[in-house]
Amino acid sequence: MNIKNLLTKYSILLLIYIGLIRFVKPYGLQLYYTLHSQPDMMPEDVRTIQSAFITITFLLNLILSIFIIVDSKQKRTIDWLIVIITLFSAETGIALFLIWQIYKELNKKYEAQQKI
């Protein structure tokens, strides 16, 4: 897969991730606070909602990690480190993966030029 396709694919995945996690979570909780009719029940419900968001975040990170595993052509140590980083922070993992792929592609081109 070339770099342009990787950038497009992971940019879209990152935008979806940011949209779901960074915008839906705070605005969903704010909407819940404003629409809830019984303030006494709120702490229990909020804990449940926060647990659901943590679970959804972990599942999305896991899915993004699987995408990175599939797109890694060579299963080197650095690729596995990037997968582990993606499990904890999707934005950082995707950025590192894209930088690493661009570096490998540019390194291949440089080595091919040096052989000529």
Protein Blocks (a to p, Z undefined) as FASTA:
>chain_A
ZZklmmmmmmmmmmmmmmmmmmmmmmmmmmmmmmpmblklmmmmmmmmmmmmmmmmmmmm
mmmmmmmmmmpmbacfklmmmmmmmmmommlmmmmmmmmmmmmmmmmmmmmmmmZZ
